Amino acid sequence: MTDRDTVTYELKKGNKVVYVGTTNDPERREVEHKQQGKQFTKLNVTSRKMTDNGAKKKEAERLKTYRRNQGKNPLYNKDLDG
C-alpha cells in the first residue's frame, strides 16, 4: 500500500500566490520557507492527503494553470513542474 500523506499547498502574500509546492508536513515546510527568506503571509493547504506522485502531478497542473493565467510562474517557483 502506498502512503497517502502528501498535500499540495500555496504560499500567499495577501491574495497573491507566491509559491506552489507539496509536502507531508505543512508546519515544518512553512518554517523552512521562512528560514529561506521567502516573504509570504499564509500557507494554504490546497488538497486532501494523497500519494507523493499524485501530489506532484496536482502541483504541476496548478503551476500550468497559474502560468496560463499569469504568463509566468509564481515568484518563488523556479521549475515548470514545481
Short mmCIF file of the C-alpha atoms (twelve columns), coordinates in Angstrom:
data_MODEL
# 
_entry.id   MODEL 
# 
loop_
_atom_site.group_PDB 
_atom_site.id 
_atom_site.type_symbol 
_atom_site.label_atom_id 
_atom_site.label_alt_id 
_atom_site.label_comp_id 
_atom_site.label_asym_id 
_atom_site.label_seq_id 
_atom_site.Cartn_x 
_atom_site.Cartn_y 
_atom_site.Cartn_z 
_atom_site.pdbx_PDB_model_num 
ATOM 1  C CA . MET A 1  0.000  0.000  0.000   1 
ATOM 2  C CA . THR A 2  1.262  3.480  -0.871  1 
ATOM 3  C CA . ASP A 3  1.251  6.196  1.792   1 
ATOM 4  C CA . ARG A 4  -1.269 8.951  1.322   1 
ATOM 5  C CA . ASP A 5  0.377  11.602 3.439   1 
ATOM 6  C CA . THR A 6  1.324  14.347 0.976   1 
ATOM 7  C CA . VAL A 7  -0.620 17.538 0.253   1 
ATOM 8  C CA . THR A 8  -0.274 20.422 -2.171  1 
ATOM 9  C CA . TYR A 9  -0.063 23.937 -0.800  1 
ATOM 10 C CA . GLU A 10 0.338  27.561 -1.792  1 
ATOM 11 C CA . LEU A 11 2.246  30.344 -0.103  1 
ATOM 12 C CA . LYS A 12 0.309  33.584 -0.387  1 
ATOM 13 C CA . LYS A 13 1.258  37.182 0.196   1 
ATOM 14 C CA . GLY A 14 -2.091 38.843 0.667   1 
ATOM 15 C CA . ASN A 15 -4.211 37.480 -2.191  1 
ATOM 16 C CA . LYS A 16 -1.233 36.761 -4.452  1 
ATOM 17 C CA . VAL A 17 0.166  33.230 -4.819  1 
ATOM 18 C CA . VAL A 18 3.970  33.372 -4.494  1 
ATOM 19 C CA . TYR A 19 4.741  29.630 -4.363  1 
ATOM 20 C CA . VAL A 20 3.091  26.272 -5.091  1 
ATOM 21 C CA . GLY A 21 4.504  23.080 -3.575  1 
ATOM 22 C CA . THR A 22 3.958  19.674 -1.983  1 
ATOM 23 C CA . THR A 23 4.788  18.385 1.476   1 
ATOM 24 C CA . ASN A 24 3.941  15.727 4.031   1 
ATOM 25 C CA . ASP A 25 4.463  18.233 6.868   1 
ATOM 26 C CA . PRO A 26 2.976  21.704 6.202   1 
ATOM 27 C CA . GLU A 27 4.076  23.175 9.542   1 
ATOM 28 C CA . ARG A 28 7.709  22.162 9.034   1 
ATOM 29 C CA . ARG A 29 7.661  23.355 5.440   1 
ATOM 30 C CA . GLU A 30 6.279  26.757 6.458   1 
ATOM 31 C CA . VAL A 31 9.192  27.218 8.898   1 
ATOM 32 C CA . GLU A 32 11.695 26.157 6.211   1 
ATOM 33 C CA . HIS A 33 10.304 28.692 3.723   1 
ATOM 34 C CA . LYS A 34 10.563 31.460 6.322   1 
ATOM 35 C CA . GLN A 35 14.159 30.442 7.096   1 
ATOM 36 C CA . GLN A 36 14.916 30.639 3.351   1 
ATOM 37 C CA . GLY A 37 13.731 34.239 3.359   1 
ATOM 38 C CA . LYS A 38 10.548 33.795 1.340   1 
ATOM 39 C CA . GLN A 39 8.101  36.617 2.008   1 
ATOM 40 C CA . PHE A 40 4.513  35.397 2.498   1 
ATOM 41 C CA . THR A 41 1.606  35.899 4.855   1 
ATOM 42 C CA . LYS A 42 -0.037 32.457 4.801   1 
ATOM 43 C CA . LEU A 43 0.458  28.819 3.834   1 
ATOM 44 C CA . ASN A 44 -2.793 27.317 2.450   1 
ATOM 45 C CA . VAL A 45 -3.142 23.553 2.065   1 
ATOM 46 C CA . THR A 46 -4.989 23.124 -1.242  1 
ATOM 47 C CA . SER A 47 -5.600 19.363 -1.448  1 
ATOM 48 C CA . ARG A 48 -6.556 16.325 0.528   1 
ATOM 49 C CA . LYS A 49 -3.804 13.874 1.530   1 
ATOM 50 C CA . MET A 50 -2.629 11.791 -1.412  1 
ATOM 51 C CA . THR A 51 0.375  9.840  -2.628  1 
ATOM 52 C CA . ASP A 52 3.572  11.744 -3.341  1 
ATOM 53 C CA . ASN A 53 3.142  11.064 -7.084  1 
ATOM 54 C CA . GLY A 54 -0.450 12.281 -7.015  1 
ATOM 55 C CA . ALA A 55 0.539  15.458 -5.175  1 
ATOM 56 C CA . LYS A 56 3.394  16.210 -7.578  1 
ATOM 57 C CA . LYS A 57 1.031  15.748 -10.529 1 
ATOM 58 C CA . LYS A 58 -1.507 18.113 -8.941  1 
ATOM 59 C CA . GLU A 59 1.282  20.635 -8.239  1 
ATOM 60 C CA . ALA A 60 2.394  20.548 -11.889 1 
ATOM 61 C CA . GLU A 61 -1.212 21.041 -13.053 1 
ATOM 62 C CA . ARG A 62 -1.664 24.003 -10.674 1 
ATOM 63 C CA . LEU A 63 1.526  25.630 -11.964 1 
ATOM 64 C CA . LYS A 64 0.389  25.119 -15.560 1 
ATOM 65 C CA . THR A 65 -2.922 26.834 -14.775 1 
ATOM 66 C CA . TYR A 66 -1.130 29.661 -12.965 1 
ATOM 67 C CA . ARG A 67 1.193  30.224 -15.952 1 
ATOM 68 C CA . ARG A 68 -1.744 30.177 -18.365 1 
ATOM 69 C CA . ASN A 69 -3.454 32.918 -16.338 1 
ATOM 70 C CA . GLN A 70 -0.435 34.973 -15.249 1 
ATOM 71 C CA . GLY A 71 2.075  34.309 -18.039 1 
ATOM 72 C CA . LYS A 72 4.785  33.142 -15.613 1 
ATOM 73 C CA . ASN A 73 5.432  31.008 -12.537 1 
ATOM 74 C CA . PRO A 74 4.691  32.276 -9.031  1 
ATOM 75 C CA . LEU A 75 7.523  34.393 -7.631  1 
ATOM 76 C CA . TYR A 76 9.404  31.604 -5.828  1 
ATOM 77 C CA . ASN A 77 8.771  28.668 -8.201  1 
ATOM 78 C CA . LYS A 78 11.751 28.192 -10.495 1 
ATOM 79 C CA . ASP A 79 10.812 24.994 -12.385 1 
ATOM 80 C CA . LEU A 80 7.880  24.310 -14.692 1 
ATOM 81 C CA . ASP A 81 6.727  21.296 -12.659 1 
ATOM 82 C CA . GLY A 82 7.388  22.578 -9.164  1 
# 
